[in-house]
């Protein structure tokens, strides 16, 4: 495999990894949105139950609504924190992949340069032709 083919293969592999990471991030965001939707639906159902309950005073209703609101806020905060942590993890992975790609390009360039030098020395020694 030529150095150019190796570079192309490495670039293809990097693009494939980025594609997989973005798919995983989209899935996590969709999952978090679904969880938030379920939580809001459950909270709305609880609010309807509280509203429809007979013989409850306004004070009790307000306390229950406030409790439901606190639970919803905690759930949304938990979802947001988990999603941002996972996205940060993906960002670190992408940065490390970019660094590895740059290092690989440098290594291939140096290797190609060394091959040219060695080939030139070989020609010089075999044929005594100054380059």
N, C-alpha and C positions, 0 to 999 in steps of 0.2 A: 504494500500500500504506500503510495507516494505521500510526501508531507502535505501536499495540497489536499489530498483525499482524507488524510487524517484530520486536518483542520476542519474540512467540511463535515466530516462525521462528528467531530467534537461539537461543532456549532449546532448540528442537527440534534445531538443528544441534549445540549443545553436548552434549545428551544422546546424540545419534548418535555424536559423537566419543568420549564416555566409554564407550559400549557397545563401539565398535570397539577401544578401548584395553584394556578388560577382556577381550575375546575374545582379543586378541593375548597378553595376560599369561597367560591360562589355557593357551593353546597352548604358550607357552614353558615353563610349569611342567610340562605333560604331556610335552613333549619332554625336559626335564631328568630327569624321573622315568624315562622310557623308557631314556635313556642310562645312568642309575644302575643300572637293572634289568639291562641288557645287561652292564655292567661286572661286577656281582655274579655274574651267571651265568657269565661267562667266568672269573672268579676261582674260582668253585666248581668249574668244569670242570678248571681247572689244579690245584686242590687234590686233586681225585679222581685226576688223572693222577699227581701226586706220591705220593699214598698207595698207589696201585696199582703203582708202579714197584718192580721187584725189585732186590734187592742194594743198597739204599740204607740208610744208617745213619740213626738218629734225628736226629743232628746235621744232616745234609744236609736232611732233611725239615723240621726247624725253621727252617733258614736260608731255604729256599724259601718256606715259609709266611709267614715274617716279610717277605720281599721282596714277596710277593703282597699282604700286608696294607698295606704302605707304598704300593704302587701304587694299591690301592683307596682309601686315605685321600686320596691326592693327587687322584685322579679325582673323588671326592665333593666335596672342597674346591673344585676347579676349577668343577664344576657349580654349587655353591652360590654361589660368587663371581660367576659370570656371570649367574645368575638374579637375584641381589640387585641387581646393577648395572642390569639391564634394568628391574626393578621401580622402582628409584630414578629412572630416566629417565622412566618413565611417570608417576611421582608429580610430577616437575617439570613435565611437559606438562600434567597436570591442574591444577596450581596456576596455571600461566600462563593456562589457559583460564578458570579461575574469576576471575582478575584482569581479564581482558578482558571477561568477562560483567558484572562490577561496573562497569567503566568505561563499557561500552555503556549500562547502565541509567541511570547518571548523565548521560550525554550525551543520551539520549532525554528524560529528565526536564527537563534544562535547555532543550532544544529546544522541548518542549511549553510550558514556562513563557514562553519568548520569543515563541512563536506567540500565546499568550493576551495578552501585553502588546501585541504589534503589532496584534492584532485589536481590542483595546480602544482603542488610539490611532486606529485607522482609523474605528471607530464614532464616537469623539469628534469627529474632524475632519470626517467626512461629515455628521453630524447635530447637532453641537454639543450632544450630550447628555453631561452629566457622569456619570461612572461611579462 
